[in-house]
Amino acid sequence: MEDLRQVPFLDEEHTTCVGMTIATTEVELVHQVLKKNVDLLAWTTSDIPGVSLDIITHKLLVYKEMCPVAQKKPKLLPHKC
């Protein structure tokens, strides 16, 4: 996974994360698109009244007693021409 850096978007409270390798000109292009569509973004649940928390909440069902296990990588077939 690529390393990220935080970049101020609207102010110091509202930031976006971009990859360390992205060019400054590309970051500016992304910010222009985001600023143009800022009315579509939600920073908190209070920004989207009327939408149930059951829909917008992400929950992971994990057992606290279990230890993480690294799975074996599958053997992939070579490309067939």
Secondary structure, 3 states (H helix, E strand, C coil): CCCEEEEECCCCCCEEEEECCCCHHHHHHHHHHHHHCHHHCCCCHHHCCCCCHHHHCCCCCCCCCCCCCCCCCCCCCCCCC
